[in-house]
């Protein structure tokens, strides 16, 4: 090869190398940019999917808590575990006291609870003195009462209109609101001493159902539909005490026996709300 030819090839090779280096550099930059963009897009997509998932989870949670029927009440009893028991009365209990929990003097002292004076050692009431309200008729009263049967929490009574209840019903609400909250699936019973029907109760089942009454007048439960989502979970019912009612045709109306005429006759407002085990719900005289 001649010297002249070698001189021509050297610039050509340099030019080719520079061009090749430029192309490789551009590809690397493009690749990095694409990878970065792809990574950003993936992060954005993941964030969007997460947001959608959270929205869906929140929506599901809300639907589970607010929907009601015999079946969905069971679901509600489970999902209500997400509700802090210190903020509202629910099937979990209230203020660190749950249904079936053993109550001792030490526990009551730690929680600041006081026991009402009573000679009945098997059945009595406790309350938190710091939690009270002024009632127009009775003056200062306990906002919440806990009924203790055989040294276990059996019932919680709400007397204060400001105490929240997981069914979004409060003391003072109209009976129509109660019926709507439970889709009319309530049992009607006239108070023992209310001959005119001005005081009566509406009873709802959370994870418990009554199937019949035996010869002794005791209500029997259907063991097959009890909600056993936890082995230590007790069957729970709700009783709304209503004042301002009028006498209906029957002393007791089952949830499956409501007629339009009976519903029209329902009047009054919630005087208090009980939630607890059936044995406490159906005590006529309470602890007396």
Phi, psi and omega in degrees: 000139183279161178298324180295317181296319179299320180295325179289322184289325183301309178298324181296316179297317179301316180298317180297318180296318178297318180297315180298315179299320179297315181296315180299317180298317179296320179295318179297317179295318180296317179299315179298317180296318180295319180296319178297316180295318179297319178298316179298318180296320179297317178299316179298317180296317179296319178298317180297317179296320178297315178300317179296319179297318179294317179299317181295319179296315179296318180297317179297316180300316180297316181297321181293324183282329187263343181276147185215141171184181179301322181282312184288340173297327177293317178298320182296323179298330178280310184291342179293349176298340179282350181269128179295125183291349178277346185261331179207154178285132183207180176299348175279341184115210181197137176051055174068015172241123182244160183294134182087354181289136178287132182251128178238160176302325179294319179295315179299321179295318180295325182271357181074025181270149175239148181262134178291147180294124181198146177272352181275108183277342180272339183214120180203175182241148173228159178206167177261111182302334180284348182248092183218170179210168179260117178265137183297329183268320187251354182083214183289127181223160175290134179292322182223137175244143176245125176266127182250122178238126183053043176065023177229148178292121184245331187206146173236129181247128176260123177247337185270127178299342182271355180276121181284145179238143188296344178270008180061030174244136180236161174301130182103346178290153180287154180297331178298325178292323179294313180299319181294320182296333182246015179051041177064010181270066183225148175262133182262133175219132177282140177300144184305323185259003182259085183297324183276357179081011182289337173242127180209173182235149170240121187248130179242149179258130176270302177221043187206144179219137178269133182251330180195171178245131181275182185297334180274003179081014180267142181274134179257147182256153177272105184295336187288335184252007175298141182274110182252052178285348170217138185297331183264011183273131182269153173294137186234142174230163177237138176233120176263119177270122186249137173241151180091024180269181175227161186289127175268181183290331184239151176291322180226134177234121180286160182299334181268002186245013182290139174243163180299320181297319179294320180296323180296326182283347181293123178223173175107179181228162181289124178269321177200164181231128175250141171221131182173194182284152182304323181301328178275322180301321186265013172284117184290319186257012182065229180264004184281000000 
